[in-house]
C-alpha cells in the first residue's frame, strides 16, 4: 500500500514515480524517470492540488486514501496546469468523487471542457482570488506562458507553501527521498536546468514576471509537480530560475559535432583542445547523432560559448545538426558566443547553413569560420586552434 508523505501537519505529498516512460512529451529522454507530484490539503474543506498521469492513478488513489481515512471527502481539485501529466486523472477523480468542485482560471476551465468534456461543478478563479478551506487560505496567481497560457500557482498563506506545478520542477523520479534535504540535489538541479531550458526557457520574459511575484511572498516550502519538494532552501531554485531566465551563463563552452566518418570530429577535437589550453576548464563535447537534444540544450543554456561543427549531407546540413539548430532557434537564447566549422567533399552546404543560423539569432560570431574539403590538413587544424583561442577570449570578455 502506497502512503502519503507529510509535508506539514495538514499538507501531504500524494504523487507517483514513473521509471517506465522513456520519453517525456515524446521528446526528452528520462534516464532516471520522472515524478508526478500531487498534494492534499486537509482542513474543514479538503483540497487536492493537481493530479497525476492517468497510468499512475492506482498509486495516486492509494496515497490519497491513506490520508482520507482520517479526513473528510475531497471538496476541491485545484488545477494549476492542464498538461495531461498533471491533469490526466481529472475525469476519473470526478467519477470517484461526483461532487468534486474543479477549480481553475478561465483558460483552464476551457481546456477541461475540451480535454475531458466536463461541464459542471467548475469554479472559475481570477488572479488574486482566495479559496477559504477553514484554517488554510489559498491565493491564486496567474503566471501565463510559464509555460502554457493557463498556468497558475497556488499559495497557502497559512503554512507558507507555494504549489508551482511545472515551475521550479525537474526530471528524475524521487528515489526514496521526497525533500531537497533528503536527496542528491546536484543531480536534481541539473535535471531542473534540463527541464527549464527545454520546456520553459523560451518563455523567459514571462518567467521574470512570475519570479517578481514569487519574491513578494513569505515562503517556506515550494511544492513543484516534478522533482523534490523544496523545504530546506526554497529560494535557491528561485535564484537559479532568475539567473537562467536572464540568460546569465557560466564560463565554459559546449562543442557539438556532426560527423559521418570522423573528419569534422577532428576539427572540433582541435577546437576543444585549444579551448582547454587557453584555460577554459568547462568544455562539454557532444556527438549530435548520439546525444539526446535535451542534454545539448541544457549545456548550451548553461555555458557562454558554443561550437557547432557539421559535415555536409546531400548538399545540406547534417540532419541531426539541422534539428539542433532549429531547436536552438526556437529557444531564443541570448548573449552567447558562437564558433562554426564545416566540411564537405563534392558540394558545399553545411557551413553556409550554420552561418545563416547564426545571423538569425542573438549570437556573437567568432572567427575564423573554418571550412574543410574532405579531410582537414595541418593548416586547417591550425585554423581550428585559432578559433578555439578566439572563443576563449570572447568567453572571458563576457564574464
GUNU-862285 format. One record per residue (C-alpha): residue number from 1; y, z, x. Coordinates in steps of 0.5 Angstrom, whole numbers. Each point is the difference from the previous one (the first is absolute). Example, Ala and Ser with C-alpha at 12.3 -4.5 7.8 and 13.67 -1.06 7.14 Angstrom:
@n:1, py:-9, pz:16, px:25;
@n:2, py:7, pz:-2, px:2;
//
This chain:
@n:1, py:0, pz:0, px:0;
@n:2, py:7, pz:-2, px:3;
@n:3, py:5, pz:5, px:-1;
@n:4, py:8, pz:0, px:0;
@n:5, py:3, pz:3, px:6;
@n:6, py:6, pz:4, px:-1;
@n:7, py:7, pz:-2, px:3;
@n:8, py:4, pz:6, px:-4;
@n:9, py:-2, pz:5, px:-5;
@n:10, py:1, pz:-5, px:-5;
@n:11, py:-1, pz:-7, px:3;
@n:12, py:-7, pz:-3, px:2;
@n:13, py:-2, pz:-6, px:4;
@n:14, py:-5, pz:-4, px:-4;
@n:15, py:0, pz:-6, px:4;
@n:16, py:-6, pz:-4, px:2;
@n:17, py:-2, pz:-3, px:7;
@n:18, py:-2, pz:-7, px:1;
@n:19, py:-4, pz:-2, px:6;
@n:20, py:-3, pz:-6, px:-3;
@n:21, py:5, pz:-5, px:-1;
@n:22, py:1, pz:-5, px:6;
@n:23, py:7, pz:-3, px:-2;
@n:24, py:6, pz:4, px:-3;
@n:25, py:3, pz:-5, px:-5;
@n:26, py:-5, pz:-5, px:2;
@n:27, py:4, pz:-1, px:7;
@n:28, py:1, pz:6, px:4;
@n:29, py:-7, pz:3, px:4;
@n:30, py:-2, pz:7, px:-1;
@n:31, py:-4, pz:2, px:6;
@n:32, py:0, pz:8, px:-3;
@n:33, py:1, pz:-1, px:-7;
@n:34, py:6, pz:2, px:-5;
@n:35, py:1, pz:6, px:-4;
@n:36, py:3, pz:-1, px:-7;
@n:37, py:4, pz:7, px:-2;
@n:38, py:1, pz:2, px:-7;
@n:39, py:3, pz:7, px:-1;
@n:40, py:-1, pz:5, px:-6;
@n:41, py:6, pz:5, px:-2;
@n:42, py:-3, pz:6, px:-5;
@n:43, py:6, pz:3, px:-4;
@n:44, py:1, pz:1, px:-7;
@n:45, py:-1, pz:-7, px:0;
@n:46, py:-5, pz:-4, px:4;
@n:47, py:2, pz:-6, px:4;
@n:48, py:-3, pz:-5, px:4;
@n:49, py:4, pz:-4, px:6;
@n:50, py:-3, pz:-7, px:1;
@n:51, py:-8, pz:-1, px:-1;
@n:52, py:-5, pz:-4, px:5;
@n:53, py:-3, pz:-6, px:1;
@n:54, py:-5, pz:-2, px:-6;
@n:55, py:-6, pz:0, px:4;
@n:56, py:1, pz:8, px:2;
@n:57, py:1, pz:2, px:-7;
@n:58, py:-6, pz:4, px:0;
@n:59, py:2, pz:4, px:6;
@n:60, py:7, pz:1, px:-3;
@n:61, py:-2, pz:3, px:-6;
@n:62, py:-5, pz:5, px:3;
@n:63, py:6, pz:2, px:4;
@n:64, py:4, pz:1, px:-6;
@n:65, py:-5, pz:3, px:-4;
@n:66, py:-1, pz:5, px:6;
@n:67, py:7, pz:3, px:-2;
@n:68, py:1, pz:-2, px:-7;
@n:69, py:-6, pz:6, px:-2;
@n:70, py:6, pz:5, px:2;
@n:71, py:5, pz:-4, px:-3;
@n:72, py:3, pz:-4, px:-7;
@n:73, py:-2, pz:-7, px:-1;
@n:74, py:4, pz:-5, px:3;
@n:75, py:7, pz:-2, px:-3;
@n:76, py:3, pz:-5, px:4;
@n:77, py:-1, pz:-5, px:5;
@n:78, py:6, pz:-2, px:5;
@n:79, py:-1, pz:-7, px:2;
@n:80, py:5, pz:-1, px:7;
@n:81, py:-3, pz:-7, px:1;
@n:82, py:-4, pz:-5, px:-3;
@n:83, py:-4, pz:-3, px:5;
@n:84, py:-8, pz:1, px:-2;
@n:85, py:-2, pz:4, px:6;
@n:86, py:4, pz:5, px:-4;
@n:87, py:0, pz:-2, px:-7;
@n:88, py:-7, pz:-2, px:0;
@n:89, py:-2, pz:5, px:-4;
@n:90, py:5, pz:1, px:-6;
@n:91, py:-4, pz:-4, px:-5;
@n:92, py:-6, pz:5, px:1;
@n:93, py:4, pz:6, px:0;
@n:94, py:3, pz:-2, px:-7;
@n:95, py:-7, pz:0, px:-2;
@n:96, py:-2, pz:6, px:3;
@n:97, py:7, pz:4, px:-3;
@n:98, py:2, pz:-4, px:-6;
@n:99, py:6, pz:4, px:-1;
@n:100, py:3, pz:-1, px:7;
@n:101, py:7, pz:-2, px:1;
@n:102, py:1, pz:-5, px:5;
@n:103, py:7, pz:1, px:4;
@n:104, py:4, pz:-6, px:4;
@n:105, py:6, pz:-3, px:0;
@n:106, py:2, pz:-7, px:-4;
@n:107, py:-3, pz:-5, px:5;
@n:108, py:-7, pz:5, px:1;
@n:109, py:-1, pz:0, px:-8;
@n:110, py:1, pz:-8, px:0;
@n:111, py:-5, pz:0, px:5;
@n:112, py:-5, pz:5, px:-3;
@n:113, py:0, pz:-5, px:-6;
@n:114, py:-1, pz:-6, px:4;
@n:115, py:-6, pz:3, px:4;
@n:116, py:-3, pz:5, px:-5;
@n:117, py:2, pz:-2, px:-7;
@n:118, py:2, pz:7, px:-1;
@n:119, py:6, pz:0, px:-5;
@n:120, py:0, pz:7, px:-3;
@n:121, py:2, pz:7, px:3;
@n:122, py:4, pz:-3, px:5;
@n:123, py:6, pz:5, px:3;
@n:124, py:6, pz:-4, px:3;
@n:125, py:4, pz:4, px:5;
@n:126, py:6, pz:-2, px:4;
@n:127, py:3, pz:1, px:6;
@n:128, py:1, pz:8, px:1;
@n:129, py:-3, pz:2, px:-7;
@n:130, py:-4, pz:6, px:0;
@n:131, py:-7, pz:2, px:-3;
@n:132, py:-1, pz:7, px:-1;
@n:133, py:-7, pz:3, px:1;
@n:134, py:2, pz:7, px:-1;
@n:135, py:1, pz:3, px:7;
@n:136, py:0, pz:-7, px:3;
@n:137, py:6, pz:-4, px:-1;
@n:138, py:-2, pz:-8, px:2;
@n:139, py:6, pz:-4, px:2;
@n:140, py:-1, pz:-8, px:1;
@n:141, py:4, pz:-4, px:4;
@n:142, py:-1, pz:-8, px:0;
@n:143, py:-1, pz:-3, px:7;
@n:144, py:0, pz:-7, px:-2;
@n:145, py:-4, pz:-5, px:5;
@n:146, py:-3, pz:6, px:4;
@n:147, py:-4, pz:-5, px:0;
@n:148, py:0, pz:-2, px:-8;
@n:149, py:5, pz:-1, px:-5;
@n:150, py:-2, pz:6, px:-4;
@n:151, py:-1, pz:5, px:6;
@n:152, py:2, pz:7, px:-1;
@n:153, py:-1, pz:7, px:2;
@n:154, py:-1, pz:7, px:-3;
@n:155, py:3, pz:6, px:3;
@n:156, py:-3, pz:7, px:-2;
@n:157, py:6, pz:5, px:0;
@n:158, py:-4, pz:6, px:0;
@n:159, py:-5, pz:-1, px:5;
@n:160, py:5, pz:-5, px:4;
@n:161, py:-5, pz:-5, px:0;
@n:162, py:1, pz:-8, px:0;
@n:163, py:-5, pz:-5, px:-2;
@n:164, py:2, pz:-6, px:3;
@n:165, py:-6, pz:-5, px:-2;
@n:166, py:0, pz:-5, px:6;
@n:167, py:6, pz:2, px:4;
@n:168, py:-2, pz:4, px:6;
@n:169, py:-7, pz:-1, px:-1;
@n:170, py:-5, pz:-4, px:4;
@n:171, py:-7, pz:-3, px:1;
@n:172, py:-6, pz:5, px:2;
@n:173, py:-5, pz:4, px:-4;
@n:174, py:1, pz:7, px:0;
@n:175, py:-5, pz:3, px:5;
@n:176, py:-1, pz:7, px:-2;
@n:177, py:7, pz:2, px:0;
@n:178, py:5, pz:-2, px:-5;
@n:179, py:6, pz:3, px:3;
@n:180, py:4, pz:-2, px:6;
@n:181, py:-1, pz:6, px:4;
@n:182, py:-8, pz:-1, px:-1;
@n:183, py:-1, pz:-7, px:3;
@n:184, py:2, pz:-4, px:6;
@n:185, py:7, pz:-2, px:-2;
@n:186, py:1, pz:-5, px:6;
@n:187, py:-6, pz:-5, px:-4;
@n:188, py:3, pz:1, px:-7;
@n:189, py:8, pz:-1, px:3;
@n:190, py:-3, pz:-7, px:3;
@n:191, py:-3, pz:-1, px:-7;
@n:192, py:6, pz:2, px:-3;
@n:193, py:4, pz:-5, px:4;
@n:194, py:-5, pz:-6, px:-1;
@n:195, py:1, pz:1, px:-8;
@n:196, py:7, pz:1, px:1;
@n:197, py:1, pz:-7, px:4;
@n:198, py:-5, pz:-4, px:-4;
@n:199, py:2, pz:2, px:-7;
@n:200, py:6, pz:4, px:-1;
@n:201, py:4, pz:-2, px:7;
@n:202, py:3, pz:-7, px:-4;
@n:203, py:4, pz:5, px:-4;
@n:204, py:3, pz:4, px:5;
@n:205, py:7, pz:0, px:-3;
@n:206, py:-3, pz:3, px:-7;
@n:207, py:-4, pz:5, px:5;
@n:208, py:7, pz:2, px:3;
@n:209, py:3, pz:1, px:-7;
@n:210, py:-6, pz:4, px:-2;
@n:211, py:0, pz:4, px:6;
@n:212, py:7, pz:2, px:-1;
@n:213, py:-2, pz:3, px:-7;
@n:214, py:-6, pz:4, px:3;
@n:215, py:5, pz:3, px:5;
@n:216, py:3, pz:4, px:-5;
@n:217, py:-6, pz:4, px:-2;
@n:218, py:-2, pz:7, px:1;
@n:219, py:-7, pz:-3, px:3;
@n:220, py:-6, pz:4, px:2;
@n:221, py:-6, pz:-5, px:-2;
@n:222, py:-1, pz:-8, px:0;
@n:223, py:-6, pz:-2, px:-4;
@n:224, py:-1, pz:-7, px:1;
@n:225, py:-5, pz:-5, px:-3;
@n:226, py:-3, pz:-2, px:6;
@n:227, py:-2, pz:5, px:6;
@n:228, py:1, pz:7, px:2;
@n:229, py:5, pz:5, px:-4;
@n:230, py:6, pz:2, px:4;
@n:231, py:1, pz:7, px:0;
@n:232, py:1, pz:2, px:7;
@n:233, py:6, pz:-4, px:2;
@n:234, py:1, pz:-5, px:-6;
@n:235, py:7, pz:-2, px:3;
@n:236, py:-4, pz:-3, px:6;
@n:237, py:-2, pz:-6, px:-5;
@n:238, py:6, pz:-1, px:-3;
@n:239, py:4, pz:-1, px:7;
@n:240, py:-6, pz:-5, px:2;
@n:241, py:2, pz:-4, px:-6;
@n:242, py:7, pz:1, px:1;
@n:243, py:-1, pz:-3, px:7;
@n:244, py:-5, pz:-5, px:-2;
@n:245, py:5, pz:-3, px:-5;
@n:246, py:6, pz:0, px:4;
@n:247, py:-4, pz:-5, px:5;
@n:248, py:0, pz:5, px:6;
@n:249, py:-5, pz:-1, px:5;
@n:250, py:-4, pz:3, px:6;
@n:251, py:1, pz:-3, px:7;
@n:252, py:-6, pz:-5, px:0;
@n:253, py:-3, pz:-7, px:-1;
@n:254, py:-5, pz:-3, px:-4;
@n:255, py:-4, pz:-6, px:3;
@n:256, py:-3, pz:-4, px:-6;
@n:257, py:-4, pz:-7, px:3;
@n:258, py:-4, pz:-5, px:-4;
@n:259, py:-5, pz:-4, px:5;
@n:260, py:-6, pz:-4, px:-1;
@n:261, py:-2, pz:-1, px:7;
@n:262, py:4, pz:5, px:4;
@n:263, py:6, pz:-4, px:3;
@n:264, py:5, pz:3, px:-5;
@n:265, py:-3, pz:7, px:1;
@n:266, py:1, pz:-1, px:8;
@n:267, py:7, pz:-1, px:-2;
@n:268, py:1, pz:7, px:-4;
@n:269, py:-4, pz:4, px:5;
@n:270, py:5, pz:-2, px:5;
@n:271, py:6, pz:2, px:-4;
@n:272, py:-4, pz:6, px:-2;
@n:273, py:-1, pz:2, px:8;
@n:274, py:8, pz:-2, px:1;
@n:275, py:2, pz:5, px:-5;
@n:276, py:-4, pz:5, px:3;
@n:277, py:2, pz:-1, px:7;
@n:278, py:7, pz:0, px:-3;
@n:279, py:-1, pz:7, px:-3;
@n:280, py:-2, pz:-1, px:-7;
@n:281, py:-5, pz:6, px:-1;
@n:282, py:-2, pz:-2, px:-7;
@n:283, py:-3, pz:-7, px:0;
@n:284, py:-5, pz:-2, px:-6;
@n:285, py:-3, pz:-6, px:1;
@n:286, py:-4, pz:-3, px:-7;
@n:287, py:-4, pz:-6, px:-1;
@n:288, py:3, pz:-3, px:-6;
@n:289, py:-7, pz:-3, px:-2;
@n:290, py:-4, pz:7, px:0;
@n:291, py:5, pz:5, px:-2;
@n:292, py:2, pz:1, px:-7;
@n:293, py:7, pz:-2, px:-1;
@n:294, py:2, pz:7, px:-3;
@n:295, py:-1, pz:3, px:7;
@n:296, py:4, pz:-5, px:3;
@n:297, py:6, pz:1, px:-5;
@n:298, py:-1, pz:8, px:2;
@n:299, py:1, pz:-1, px:7;
@n:300, py:6, pz:-5, px:-1;
@n:301, py:3, pz:4, px:-4;
@n:302, py:0, pz:6, px:5;
@n:303, py:2, pz:-4, px:6;
@n:304, py:6, pz:-3, px:2;
@n:305, py:-3, pz:-6, px:4;
@n:306, py:-5, pz:-6, px:-3;
@n:307, py:-3, pz:-5, px:4;
@n:308, py:-3, pz:-6, px:-4;
@n:309, py:-5, pz:-5, px:3;
@n:310, py:-3, pz:-5, px:-3;
@n:311, py:-5, pz:-7, px:1;
@n:312, py:2, pz:-6, px:-4;
@n:313, py:-5, pz:-1, px:-5;
@n:314, py:-1, pz:-7, px:-3;
@n:315, py:8, pz:-1, px:1;
@n:316, py:2, pz:6, px:-3;
@n:317, py:0, pz:8, px:2;
@n:318, py:-7, pz:3, px:1;
@n:319, py:-2, pz:2, px:-8;
@n:320, py:0, pz:8, px:2;
@n:321, py:6, pz:0, px:3;
@n:322, py:3, pz:-4, px:-5;
@n:323, py:-2, pz:5, px:-5;
@n:324, py:3, pz:6, px:4;
@n:325, py:7, pz:-4, px:1;
@n:326, py:0, pz:-1, px:-8;
@n:327, py:-2, pz:8, px:-1;
@n:328, py:6, pz:2, px:5;
@n:329, py:5, pz:-5, px:-3;
@n:330, py:-2, pz:4, px:-7;
@n:331, py:1, pz:7, px:3;
@n:332, py:8, pz:-2, px:2;
@n:333, py:-1, pz:4, px:7;
@n:334, py:7, pz:1, px:4;
@n:335, py:2, pz:2, px:7;
@n:336, py:-6, pz:-2, px:4;
@n:337, py:0, pz:-5, px:6;
@n:338, py:-5, pz:-6, px:0;
@n:339, py:-3, pz:-4, px:5;
@n:340, py:-4, pz:-6, px:-1;
@n:341, py:-5, pz:-4, px:3;
@n:342, py:-5, pz:-6, px:-2;
@n:343, py:-5, pz:-5, px:3;
@n:344, py:-2, pz:-7, px:-3;
@n:345, py:-5, pz:-5, px:3;
@n:346, py:1, pz:-7, px:-4;
@n:347, py:6, pz:2, px:-4;
@n:348, py:5, pz:5, px:0;
@n:349, py:2, pz:4, px:-6;
@n:350, py:-1, pz:8, px:1;
@n:351, py:6, pz:2, px:4;
@n:352, py:4, pz:-4, px:-5;
@n:353, py:-2, pz:3, px:-6;
@n:354, py:1, pz:7, px:4;
@n:355, py:7, pz:-2, px:1;
@n:356, py:1, pz:-2, px:-7;
@n:357, py:-3, pz:7, px:-2;
@n:358, py:5, pz:4, px:5;
@n:359, py:6, pz:-4, px:-2;
@n:360, py:-1, pz:2, px:-8;
@n:361, py:-1, pz:8, px:2;
@n:362, py:4, pz:5, px:3;
@n:363, py:-3, pz:0, px:7;
@n:364, py:4, pz:0, px:7;
@n:365, py:-4, pz:-6, px:3;
@n:366, py:-1, pz:1, px:7;
@n:367, py:-1, pz:-6, px:5;
@n:368, py:-4, pz:-4, px:3;
@n:369, py:-4, pz:-3, px:-5;
@n:370, py:-6, pz:-2, px:3;
@n:371, py:-4, pz:-6, px:-2;
@n:372, py:-6, pz:-2, px:4;
@n:373, py:-4, pz:-6, px:-1;
@n:374, py:-8, pz:1, px:0;
@n:375, py:-1, pz:6, px:6;
@n:376, py:6, pz:4, px:3;
@n:377, py:2, pz:-2, px:7;
@n:378, py:2, pz:6, px:5;
@n:379, py:7, pz:-3, px:-1;
@n:380, py:-1, pz:1, px:-8;
@n:381, py:-2, pz:7, px:1;
@n:382, py:6, pz:2, px:4;
@n:383, py:4, pz:-2, px:-6;
@n:384, py:-4, pz:5, px:-4;
@n:385, py:1, pz:5, px:5;
@n:386, py:7, pz:-1, px:0;
@n:387, py:0, pz:0, px:-8;
@n:388, py:-3, pz:7, px:1;
@n:389, py:5, pz:2, px:5;
@n:390, py:6, pz:-2, px:-5;
@n:391, py:-4, pz:3, px:-6;
@n:392, py:0, pz:7, px:4;
@n:393, py:8, pz:-1, px:1;
@n:394, py:1, pz:-1, px:-7;
@n:395, py:-4, pz:5, px:-3;
@n:396, py:3, pz:5, px:4;
@n:397, py:7, pz:-2, px:-1;
@n:398, py:-1, pz:1, px:-8;
@n:399, py:-2, pz:8, px:2;
//
